[in-house]
Amino acid sequence: MKHILKKRRKVETKMVISLSNMMNWNFTGEYEKEDEMFNVGPEMLAILIPITAVIGTVAIIITAIILGMREKELKHKETVLAMEKGIELPKEPEKKKRPRYFTIRMWGFIFTFIGIPVLLGIWGAAGIVNGVWGLVPTFLGLALLLAAHLEKKELTE
């Protein structure tokens, strides 16, 4: 039994050594260090970021579509099953629709709180002249907040 285990260990050790040797060779046949093997430079990173963003966005959209279709399918099955049994389905509660100013106010906060860091970031990196571009989303957000406030005031009167 010991003899078999020793043989097995030798074979496993040889496999590990051969696998680690394979990992240290690049496609041109030149030996390279392990640290350099997975080194991602700025050029490769500049390519990978947009690819990852597009693939992630498409995956999220496809998942949302599939989940929406699945929800409709389950609702349809429930309705058909209730009709077969002669059971009346209770009406679904109506979704309470928010006033329009809620959405306007939300986008106002989003634009304002994106514009301020953009303003400060560009200002710090490229100077005050270029930092002015950060005022565009900031003022757009403030305008939306003002519009939401005025619309809420109109609704309450």
Secondary structure, DSSP 4 states (H G I P E B T S, - for coil): -HHHHHHHHHHHHHHHHHHHHHHTB-TTS-B--HHHHT---HHHHHHHHHHHHHHHHHHHHHHHHHHHHHHHHHHHHHHHHHHHHTPPPPPPPPPPPPPHHHHHHHHHHHHHHHHHHHHHHHHHHH-HHHHGGGHHHHHHHHHHHHHHHHHHHHHH-
